[in-house]
Amino acid sequence: MQGLHVMQKVYSHESLALVNSAKNLLALKHIDCFIKNEFMGSGGHVGLGTALIELWVFDDAQATVASSLIEDELIKVVEAPAWQCLHCGEENDSAFESCWKCQRSP
């Protein structure tokens, strides 16, 4: 049967927010996908009866591209170094775009 595509799982996590982020990322690239186990997630608590929330692509031919996109955008965390405010001298985590203490930009 030529032209038949098989669905394939490309990502799973216990956080629905992260799986939805991955789904939105793939949607931006026009990759059709769906979430499985959306209502069976553990909410971060792992135990008996919990299932990871899964993201599947409808076309297995897009699975490699989808997995690479998710890996590059969601899984690989590039940690920027902390920085010191030039105005008050406070050390700020890299997540801050302005100083948490004096609210000034670096």
CNS distance restraints for C-alpha pairs under 8 A (distance, minus, plus):
assign (resid   5 and name CA) (resid  58 and name CA) 7.55 0.50 0.50
assign (resid   5 and name CA) (resid  59 and name CA) 5.38 0.50 0.50
assign (resid   5 and name CA) (resid  60 and name CA) 5.99 0.50 0.50
assign (resid   5 and name CA) (resid  61 and name CA) 7.34 0.50 0.50
assign (resid   6 and name CA) (resid  58 and name CA) 6.80 0.50 0.50
assign (resid   6 and name CA) (resid  59 and name CA) 5.94 0.50 0.50
assign (resid   6 and name CA) (resid  60 and name CA) 5.35 0.50 0.50
assign (resid   7 and name CA) (resid  56 and name CA) 6.53 0.50 0.50
assign (resid   7 and name CA) (resid  57 and name CA) 5.59 0.50 0.50
assign (resid   7 and name CA) (resid  58 and name CA) 4.48 0.50 0.50
assign (resid   7 and name CA) (resid  59 and name CA) 5.46 0.50 0.50
assign (resid   7 and name CA) (resid  60 and name CA) 5.36 0.50 0.50
assign (resid   8 and name CA) (resid  56 and name CA) 5.33 0.50 0.50
assign (resid   8 and name CA) (resid  57 and name CA) 5.49 0.50 0.50
assign (resid   8 and name CA) (resid  58 and name CA) 6.80 0.50 0.50
assign (resid   8 and name CA) (resid  59 and name CA) 7.21 0.50 0.50
assign (resid   8 and name CA) (resid  60 and name CA) 5.38 0.50 0.50
assign (resid   8 and name CA) (resid  63 and name CA) 6.57 0.50 0.50
assign (resid   9 and name CA) (resid  54 and name CA) 6.79 0.50 0.50
assign (resid   9 and name CA) (resid  55 and name CA) 5.80 0.50 0.50
assign (resid   9 and name CA) (resid  56 and name CA) 4.13 0.50 0.50
assign (resid   9 and name CA) (resid  57 and name CA) 6.41 0.50 0.50
assign (resid   9 and name CA) (resid  63 and name CA) 7.71 0.50 0.50
assign (resid  10 and name CA) (resid  54 and name CA) 7.73 0.50 0.50
assign (resid  10 and name CA) (resid  55 and name CA) 5.87 0.50 0.50
assign (resid  10 and name CA) (resid  56 and name CA) 5.59 0.50 0.50
assign (resid  10 and name CA) (resid  57 and name CA) 6.90 0.50 0.50
assign (resid  10 and name CA) (resid  63 and name CA) 6.24 0.50 0.50
assign (resid  10 and name CA) (resid  66 and name CA) 6.77 0.50 0.50
assign (resid  10 and name CA) (resid  67 and name CA) 5.47 0.50 0.50
assign (resid  11 and name CA) (resid  19 and name CA) 7.42 0.50 0.50
assign (resid  11 and name CA) (resid  22 and name CA) 7.95 0.50 0.50
assign (resid  11 and name CA) (resid  54 and name CA) 5.79 0.50 0.50
assign (resid  11 and name CA) (resid  55 and name CA) 5.10 0.50 0.50
assign (resid  11 and name CA) (resid  56 and name CA) 7.15 0.50 0.50
assign (resid  11 and name CA) (resid  67 and name CA) 7.15 0.50 0.50
assign (resid  11 and name CA) (resid  70 and name CA) 7.75 0.50 0.50
assign (resid  12 and name CA) (resid  19 and name CA) 6.86 0.50 0.50
assign (resid  12 and name CA) (resid  52 and name CA) 6.02 0.50 0.50
assign (resid  12 and name CA) (resid  53 and name CA) 5.43 0.50 0.50
assign (resid  12 and name CA) (resid  54 and name CA) 4.22 0.50 0.50
assign (resid  12 and name CA) (resid  55 and name CA) 6.05 0.50 0.50
assign (resid  13 and name CA) (resid  18 and name CA) 7.15 0.50 0.50
assign (resid  13 and name CA) (resid  19 and name CA) 6.48 0.50 0.50
assign (resid  13 and name CA) (resid  52 and name CA) 5.42 0.50 0.50
assign (resid  13 and name CA) (resid  53 and name CA) 5.45 0.50 0.50
assign (resid  13 and name CA) (resid  54 and name CA) 6.66 0.50 0.50
assign (resid  14 and name CA) (resid  41 and name CA) 6.02 0.50 0.50
assign (resid  14 and name CA) (resid  42 and name CA) 6.33 0.50 0.50
assign (resid  14 and name CA) (resid  43 and name CA) 6.53 0.50 0.50
assign (resid  14 and name CA) (resid  44 and name CA) 5.70 0.50 0.50
assign (resid  14 and name CA) (resid  51 and name CA) 7.58 0.50 0.50
assign (resid  14 and name CA) (resid  52 and name CA) 4.93 0.50 0.50
assign (resid  14 and name CA) (resid  53 and name CA) 5.71 0.50 0.50
assign (resid  15 and name CA) (resid  19 and name CA) 6.48 0.50 0.50
assign (resid  15 and name CA) (resid  41 and name CA) 7.37 0.50 0.50
assign (resid  15 and name CA) (resid  43 and name CA) 6.36 0.50 0.50
assign (resid  15 and name CA) (resid  44 and name CA) 6.37 0.50 0.50
assign (resid  15 and name CA) (resid  53 and name CA) 7.16 0.50 0.50
assign (resid  16 and name CA) (resid  20 and name CA) 5.99 0.50 0.50
assign (resid  16 and name CA) (resid  38 and name CA) 6.93 0.50 0.50
assign (resid  16 and name CA) (resid  41 and name CA) 7.24 0.50 0.50
assign (resid  16 and name CA) (resid  43 and name CA) 7.77 0.50 0.50
assign (resid  16 and name CA) (resid  53 and name CA) 6.57 0.50 0.50
assign (resid  17 and name CA) (resid  21 and name CA) 6.15 0.50 0.50
assign (resid  18 and name CA) (resid  22 and name CA) 6.27 0.50 0.50
assign (resid  19 and name CA) (resid  23 and name CA) 6.18 0.50 0.50
assign (resid  19 and name CA) (resid  35 and name CA) 7.64 0.50 0.50
assign (resid  19 and name CA) (resid  53 and name CA) 7.02 0.50 0.50
assign (resid  19 and name CA) (resid  54 and name CA) 7.08 0.50 0.50
assign (resid  19 and name CA) (resid  55 and name CA) 6.55 0.50 0.50
assign (resid  20 and name CA) (resid  24 and name CA) 6.10 0.50 0.50
assign (resid  20 and name CA) (resid  35 and name CA) 7.92 0.50 0.50
assign (resid  21 and name CA) (resid  25 and name CA) 6.18 0.50 0.50
assign (resid  22 and name CA) (resid  26 and name CA) 6.34 0.50 0.50
assign (resid  22 and name CA) (resid  55 and name CA) 7.84 0.50 0.50
assign (resid  22 and name CA) (resid  70 and name CA) 6.10 0.50 0.50
assign (resid  22 and name CA) (resid  74 and name CA) 7.24 0.50 0.50
assign (resid  23 and name CA) (resid  27 and name CA) 6.17 0.50 0.50
assign (resid  23 and name CA) (resid  33 and name CA) 6.78 0.50 0.50
assign (resid  23 and name CA) (resid  34 and name CA) 7.30 0.50 0.50
assign (resid  23 and name CA) (resid  35 and name CA) 7.76 0.50 0.50
assign (resid  23 and name CA) (resid  55 and name CA) 6.99 0.50 0.50
assign (resid  24 and name CA) (resid  28 and name CA) 6.29 0.50 0.50
assign (resid  25 and name CA) (resid  29 and name CA) 6.82 0.50 0.50
assign (resid  25 and name CA) (resid  69 and name CA) 7.75 0.50 0.50
assign (resid  25 and name CA) (resid  70 and name CA) 7.56 0.50 0.50
assign (resid  26 and name CA) (resid  30 and name CA) 6.33 0.50 0.50
assign (resid  26 and name CA) (resid  31 and name CA) 5.17 0.50 0.50
assign (resid  26 and name CA) (resid  32 and name CA) 7.29 0.50 0.50
assign (resid  26 and name CA) (resid  33 and name CA) 7.48 0.50 0.50
assign (resid  26 and name CA) (resid  66 and name CA) 6.51 0.50 0.50
assign (resid  26 and name CA) (resid  69 and name CA) 7.58 0.50 0.50
assign (resid  27 and name CA) (resid  31 and name CA) 5.42 0.50 0.50
assign (resid  27 and name CA) (resid  32 and name CA) 6.52 0.50 0.50
assign (resid  27 and name CA) (resid  33 and name CA) 7.64 0.50 0.50
assign (resid  31 and name CA) (resid  57 and name CA) 7.22 0.50 0.50
assign (resid  31 and name CA) (resid  62 and name CA) 7.10 0.50 0.50
assign (resid  31 and name CA) (resid  66 and name CA) 7.39 0.50 0.50
assign (resid  32 and name CA) (resid  57 and name CA) 5.91 0.50 0.50
assign (resid  32 and name CA) (resid  58 and name CA) 5.97 0.50 0.50
assign (resid  32 and name CA) (resid  59 and name CA) 7.55 0.50 0.50
assign (resid  33 and name CA) (resid  55 and name CA) 6.87 0.50 0.50
assign (resid  33 and name CA) (resid  56 and name CA) 5.42 0.50 0.50
assign (resid  33 and name CA) (resid  57 and name CA) 4.14 0.50 0.50
assign (resid  33 and name CA) (resid  58 and name CA) 5.61 0.50 0.50
assign (resid  34 and name CA) (resid  55 and name CA) 5.84 0.50 0.50
assign (resid  34 and name CA) (resid  56 and name CA) 5.45 0.50 0.50
assign (resid  34 and name CA) (resid  57 and name CA) 6.51 0.50 0.50
assign (resid  34 and name CA) (resid  58 and name CA) 7.63 0.50 0.50
assign (resid  35 and name CA) (resid  53 and name CA) 7.08 0.50 0.50
assign (resid  35 and name CA) (resid  54 and name CA) 5.64 0.50 0.50
assign (resid  35 and name CA) (resid  55 and name CA) 4.67 0.50 0.50
assign (resid  35 and name CA) (resid  56 and name CA) 6.32 0.50 0.50
assign (resid  36 and name CA) (resid  53 and name CA) 6.04 0.50 0.50
assign (resid  36 and name CA) (resid  54 and name CA) 5.03 0.50 0.50
assign (resid  36 and name CA) (resid  55 and name CA) 6.25 0.50 0.50
assign (resid  36 and name CA) (resid  56 and name CA) 7.29 0.50 0.50
assign (resid  37 and name CA) (resid  41 and name CA) 6.49 0.50 0.50
assign (resid  37 and name CA) (resid  51 and name CA) 6.86 0.50 0.50
assign (resid  37 and name CA) (resid  52 and name CA) 6.92 0.50 0.50
assign (resid  37 and name CA) (resid  53 and name CA) 4.98 0.50 0.50
assign (resid  37 and name CA) (resid  54 and name CA) 6.37 0.50 0.50
assign (resid  38 and name CA) (resid  53 and name CA) 5.60 0.50 0.50
assign (resid  38 and name CA) (resid  54 and name CA) 7.59 0.50 0.50
assign (resid  40 and name CA) (resid  50 and name CA) 6.43 0.50 0.50
assign (resid  40 and name CA) (resid  51 and name CA) 5.91 0.50 0.50
assign (resid  40 and name CA) (resid  52 and name CA) 7.63 0.50 0.50
assign (resid  40 and name CA) (resid  53 and name CA) 7.28 0.50 0.50
assign (resid  41 and name CA) (resid  50 and name CA) 6.13 0.50 0.50
assign (resid  41 and name CA) (resid  51 and name CA) 5.59 0.50 0.50
assign (resid  41 and name CA) (resid  52 and name CA) 5.83 0.50 0.50
assign (resid  41 and name CA) (resid  53 and name CA) 5.74 0.50 0.50
assign (resid  42 and name CA) (resid  46 and name CA) 6.20 0.50 0.50
assign (resid  42 and name CA) (resid  47 and name CA) 7.93 0.50 0.50
assign (resid  42 and name CA) (resid  50 and name CA) 5.30 0.50 0.50
assign (resid  42 and name CA) (resid  51 and name CA) 6.72 0.50 0.50
assign (resid  42 and name CA) (resid  52 and name CA) 7.44 0.50 0.50
assign (resid  46 and name CA) (resid  50 and name CA) 6.40 0.50 0.50
assign (resid  57 and name CA) (resid  62 and name CA) 7.12 0.50 0.50
assign (resid  57 and name CA) (resid  63 and name CA) 6.41 0.50 0.50
assign (resid  57 and name CA) (resid  66 and name CA) 7.87 0.50 0.50
assign (resid  59 and name CA) (resid  63 and name CA) 7.08 0.50 0.50
assign (resid  62 and name CA) (resid  66 and name CA) 6.04 0.50 0.50
assign (resid  63 and name CA) (resid  67 and name CA) 5.98 0.50 0.50
assign (resid  64 and name CA) (resid  68 and name CA) 6.17 0.50 0.50
assign (resid  65 and name CA) (resid  69 and name CA) 6.20 0.50 0.50
assign (resid  66 and name CA) (resid  70 and name CA) 6.28 0.50 0.50
assign (resid  67 and name CA) (resid  71 and name CA) 6.04 0.50 0.50
assign (resid  68 and name CA) (resid  72 and name CA) 6.05 0.50 0.50
assign (resid  69 and name CA) (resid  73 and name CA) 6.00 0.50 0.50
assign (resid  70 and name CA) (resid  74 and name CA) 5.36 0.50 0.50
assign (resid  70 and name CA) (resid  75 and name CA) 6.61 0.50 0.50
assign (resid  71 and name CA) (resid  75 and name CA) 4.81 0.50 0.50
assign (resid  71 and name CA) (resid  76 and name CA) 6.02 0.50 0.50
assign (resid  72 and name CA) (resid  76 and name CA) 5.68 0.50 0.50
assign (resid  79 and name CA) (resid  94 and name CA) 7.51 0.50 0.50
assign (resid  80 and name CA) (resid  94 and name CA) 5.51 0.50 0.50
assign (resid  81 and name CA) (resid  93 and name CA) 7.40 0.50 0.50
assign (resid  81 and name CA) (resid  94 and name CA) 5.63 0.50 0.50
assign (resid  82 and name CA) (resid  91 and name CA) 6.83 0.50 0.50
assign (resid  82 and name CA) (resid  92 and name CA) 5.59 0.50 0.50
assign (resid  82 and name CA) (resid  93 and name CA) 4.57 0.50 0.50
assign (resid  82 and name CA) (resid  94 and name CA) 4.62 0.50 0.50
assign (resid  83 and name CA) (resid  91 and name CA) 5.73 0.50 0.50
assign (resid  83 and name CA) (resid  92 and name CA) 5.32 0.50 0.50
assign (resid  83 and name CA) (resid  93 and name CA) 6.58 0.50 0.50
assign (resid  83 and name CA) (resid  94 and name CA) 6.55 0.50 0.50
assign (resid  84 and name CA) (resid  89 and name CA) 5.76 0.50 0.50
assign (resid  84 and name CA) (resid  90 and name CA) 5.57 0.50 0.50
assign (resid  84 and name CA) (resid  91 and name CA) 4.31 0.50 0.50
assign (resid  84 and name CA) (resid  92 and name CA) 5.96 0.50 0.50
assign (resid  84 and name CA) (resid 106 and name CA) 7.91 0.50 0.50
assign (resid  85 and name CA) (resid  89 and name CA) 4.78 0.50 0.50
assign (resid  85 and name CA) (resid  90 and name CA) 5.30 0.50 0.50
assign (resid  85 and name CA) (resid  91 and name CA) 6.30 0.50 0.50
assign (resid  85 and name CA) (resid  92 and name CA) 7.21 0.50 0.50
assign (resid  85 and name CA) (resid  99 and name CA) 6.23 0.50 0.50
assign (resid  85 and name CA) (resid 104 and name CA) 7.93 0.50 0.50
assign (resid  85 and name CA) (resid 105 and name CA) 7.83 0.50 0.50
assign (resid  85 and name CA) (resid 106 and name CA) 5.78 0.50 0.50
assign (resid  86 and name CA) (resid 106 and name CA) 6.31 0.50 0.50
assign (resid  87 and name CA) (resid 102 and name CA) 7.93 0.50 0.50
assign (resid  87 and name CA) (resid 104 and name CA) 7.49 0.50 0.50
assign (resid  88 and name CA) (resid 101 and name CA) 7.94 0.50 0.50
assign (resid  88 and name CA) (resid 102 and name CA) 6.95 0.50 0.50
assign (resid  90 and name CA) (resid  99 and name CA) 7.37 0.50 0.50
assign (resid  90 and name CA) (resid 101 and name CA) 7.00 0.50 0.50
assign (resid  92 and name CA) (resid  96 and name CA) 6.48 0.50 0.50
assign (resid  92 and name CA) (resid  99 and name CA) 6.30 0.50 0.50
assign (resid  92 and name CA) (resid 100 and name CA) 6.93 0.50 0.50
assign (resid  96 and name CA) (resid 100 and name CA) 7.10 0.50 0.50
assign (resid  97 and name CA) (resid 105 and name CA) 6.62 0.50 0.50
assign (resid  97 and name CA) (resid 106 and name CA) 7.75 0.50 0.50
assign (resid  98 and name CA) (resid 103 and name CA) 5.48 0.50 0.50
assign (resid  98 and name CA) (resid 104 and name CA) 5.32 0.50 0.50
assign (resid  98 and name CA) (resid 105 and name CA) 4.30 0.50 0.50
assign (resid  98 and name CA) (resid 106 and name CA) 6.38 0.50 0.50
assign (resid  99 and name CA) (resid 103 and name CA) 4.67 0.50 0.50
assign (resid  99 and name CA) (resid 104 and name CA) 5.36 0.50 0.50
assign (resid  99 and name CA) (resid 105 and name CA) 6.21 0.50 0.50
assign (resid  99 and name CA) (resid 106 and name CA) 7.25 0.50 0.50
